[in-house]
């Protein structure tokens, strides 16, 4: 079984670790300045911006657990927590959505095209964000209910995508899910955004809603905060790699 991280004591430990990491991050930044080299930094003087993409939304609920959890809601919850952590540490963030909605244009003929228009809108946000690092939050599902655990997909179009994916996957194993031995995967054309984006881009499947244990864990706000926290730490680690 994965650790029960919803216990109050362990959540206090989480807050303590976050405070220590935040203080160390600011101390390093003040002493040495913004790193000029690393997975998420290019030689330009402008810092990178994390584009956080909460998958699905509105009419598109995504996967649904037997207990009635909708993927779209969990995705947004984790993305908002991750946004707060990043912004608290001085990292610019652009959200593709902050409410329960799809991003298709209501002023055009969207019938039968909502999903395509939604994905195109998310792609446009990422492509129009300078020095973007794209992180998409999703949930997994599979007909066989025994499969579980966080897994990361990465864009094949930028080598930094794979590096960030490896860090997130490794931290998921070491910090949150010790039994999780899943491997990262390169996105195919079936994952539209990762297939098209040229910036560093990953998609984090945070768990299987088809698995009762994963769904139960993801129903807890404390656990979702832990998922956001490990992704946050992974982005910092990649930045300073």
Secondary structure, DSSP 8 states (H G I E B T S, - for coil): ----TTSHHHHHHHHHHHHHHHHHHHHHHHHH-S-SSSTT--SSSS--EEEEEE--BTTB---B-TT--BHHHHHHHHHHHHHHHHHHTT-EEEES-SSS-----TTS--TTTHHHHHHHHHHHHHHTSTTEEEEEEEEE--SSTT--S-EEEE-TT-HHHHHHHHHHHHHIIIII-TT-----EE--TTSHHHHH--SEEEEEEEEETTSHHHHHHHTSHHHHHHHHHHHHHHHHHHHT-
